[in-house]
């Protein structure tokens, strides 16, 4: 003899509940997810479909609610969100670049990665591919390393390569990457360090040494 209020969890806002009743009162089917409260005080989630039965005048006279318990999935989703939030808090405060990518492109880039390459997060996640960032002569090597991790052929790699910023500037970088299962999909997660200043300083030193040696030889 009780109505739906006996399992009301007070989780959903009034506007959300009002929308349900407006939908089914107009003879339309409502589908969505609801958080309810059990007799013992615990909360559970259900994937719900509410079907109105209409009389001859086209007005609802009763409703059938079909529900599937999805509590485990919702808890797993919440744990994943909390884990991702901790990950973001950790990597977004460091100056180096961090990325996650799969065979289709970037799934995550840190603020340090954006600053390094000059592209926005939206550009990185929507249209920019790895091959757009890597110096042409190094693309084959870099793409092969990524494919090996995503396929599971190798778990970790460490290599240096050349990349291009949005403004065309050439950078030398060190990349440490590993295989990661991200939202159920195999991906590559990497940390990228800008070593351009170091490489250019080494070039200057080598040039100075070579010039000195050549000068000595000519004397």
RAJO-V816204 format. One record per pair of residues at least 12 apart in sequence whose ideal C-beta (glycine too) atoms are under 10 Angstrom apart, sorted by the first residue. I is the first residue (numbers start at 0). J is the second residue. Records with the same first field share a line. If there is no record, write none. Layout:
I->J + J
This chain:
3->16 + 19 + 20 + 33 + 35 + 49 + 62 + 64
5->35 + 36 + 38
6->33 + 34 + 35 + 36 + 37 + 38 + 42 + 43 + 45
7->33 + 34 + 35 + 36
8->33 + 34 + 35 + 36 + 37 + 42 + 43 + 44
9->34 + 36
10->33 + 34 + 35 + 36 + 42 + 44
11->31 + 32 + 33 + 34 + 35
15->31 + 33
16->33
18->31
19->31 + 33 + 47 + 49
20->49
22->49 + 51
23->49 + 50 + 51 + 59 + 62 + 64
24->51 + 58 + 59 + 62
25->51 + 57 + 58 + 59
26->51 + 52 + 53 + 57 + 58 + 59
27->49 + 50 + 51 + 59
28->48 + 49 + 50 + 51 + 62
29->47 + 48 + 49 + 50 + 51 + 62 + 64
30->46 + 47 + 48 + 49 + 50 + 65
31->45 + 46 + 47 + 48 + 49
32->44 + 45 + 46 + 47 + 66 + 67 + 69 + 72 + 73
33->45 + 46 + 47 + 49 + 64 + 66 + 69
34->70 + 73
35->47 + 66 + 68 + 70
41->70
42->70 + 73 + 74
43->66 + 68 + 69 + 70 + 71 + 73 + 74
44->66 + 67 + 68 + 69 + 70 + 71 + 72 + 73 + 74 + 76
45->64 + 65 + 66 + 67 + 68 + 69 + 70 + 73
46->65 + 66 + 67 + 68 + 69 + 72 + 73
47->64 + 65 + 66 + 67 + 69
48->63 + 64 + 65 + 66 + 67
49->62 + 63 + 64 + 65 + 66
50->62 + 63 + 64 + 65
51->63
76->182
79->181 + 182 + 183
83->107 + 181 + 182
86->99 + 107 + 109 + 188
87->107 + 109 + 110
89->109
90->107 + 108 + 109 + 110 + 111 + 112 + 188 + 190
91->109 + 110 + 111
92->109 + 110 + 111
93->109 + 110 + 111 + 190
94->109 + 110 + 111 + 114 + 115 + 192 + 193
95->109 + 111 + 112 + 115 + 172 + 173 + 175 + 190 + 191 + 192 + 193
96->108 + 109 + 110 + 111 + 112 + 113 + 114 + 115 + 116 + 162 + 172 + 174 + 189 + 190 + 191 + 192 + 193
97->109 + 110 + 111 + 112 + 188 + 189 + 190 + 191
98->111 + 112 + 116 + 123 + 129 + 132 + 174 + 176 + 186 + 187 + 188 + 189 + 190 + 191
99->176 + 179 + 181 + 182 + 186 + 187 + 188 + 189
100->123 + 124 + 128 + 129 + 145 + 148 + 149 + 176 + 179 + 181 + 186 + 187 + 188 + 189
101->145 + 149 + 179 + 181 + 182 + 184 + 185 + 186 + 187
102->145 + 146 + 149 + 150 + 184 + 185 + 186 + 187
103->128 + 184 + 186
104->123 + 124 + 125 + 126 + 127 + 128 + 129 + 131
105->118 + 120 + 122 + 123 + 124 + 125 + 126 + 127 + 128 + 129 + 132 + 186
106->123 + 124 + 179 + 181 + 182 + 184 + 186 + 187 + 188
107->120 + 123 + 124 + 181 + 186 + 188
108->120 + 122 + 123 + 124 + 127 + 191
109->190 + 191
111->190 + 191 + 192 + 193
112->132 + 189 + 190 + 191
113->165
114->193
115->132 + 162 + 164 + 170 + 172 + 191 + 192 + 193
116->131 + 132 + 162 + 163 + 164 + 165 + 166 + 168 + 170 + 172 + 191
117->163 + 164 + 165 + 166 + 167 + 168
118->131 + 132 + 164 + 165
119->165
122->165
127->165
128->142
129->141 + 142 + 145 + 162 + 187
130->142
131->162 + 163 + 165
132->160 + 162 + 163 + 164 + 165 + 170 + 172 + 191
133->160 + 161 + 162 + 163 + 172
134->160 + 161 + 162 + 163 + 169 + 170 + 171
135->161 + 163
136->160 + 161
137->158 + 159 + 160 + 161 + 162
138->160 + 161
140->158 + 160
141->156 + 158 + 160 + 161 + 162 + 174
143->156
144->156 + 157 + 158 + 160 + 174 + 176 + 187 + 189
145->174 + 176 + 186 + 187 + 189
146->187
147->176 + 178 + 187
148->176 + 177 + 178 + 179 + 185 + 186 + 187 + 188 + 189
149->178 + 179 + 184 + 185 + 186 + 187
150->178 + 185
151->178 + 185
152->178
153->176 + 177 + 178
154->176 + 177 + 178 + 179
155->175 + 176 + 177 + 178
156->174 + 175 + 176 + 177 + 178 + 187 + 189
157->173 + 174 + 175 + 176 + 177 + 189 + 190
158->172 + 173 + 174 + 175 + 176
159->171 + 172 + 173 + 174 + 192 + 194 + 198
160->172 + 173 + 174 + 191
161->195 + 198
162->174 + 191 + 193 + 195
168->195
169->195
170->191 + 193 + 194 + 195 + 198
171->192 + 193 + 194 + 195 + 196 + 197 + 198 + 199 + 201 + 202
172->191 + 192 + 193 + 194 + 195 + 198
173->190 + 191 + 192 + 193 + 194 + 197 + 198
174->187 + 189 + 190 + 191 + 192
175->188 + 189 + 190 + 191 + 192
176->188 + 189 + 190 + 191
177->189 + 190
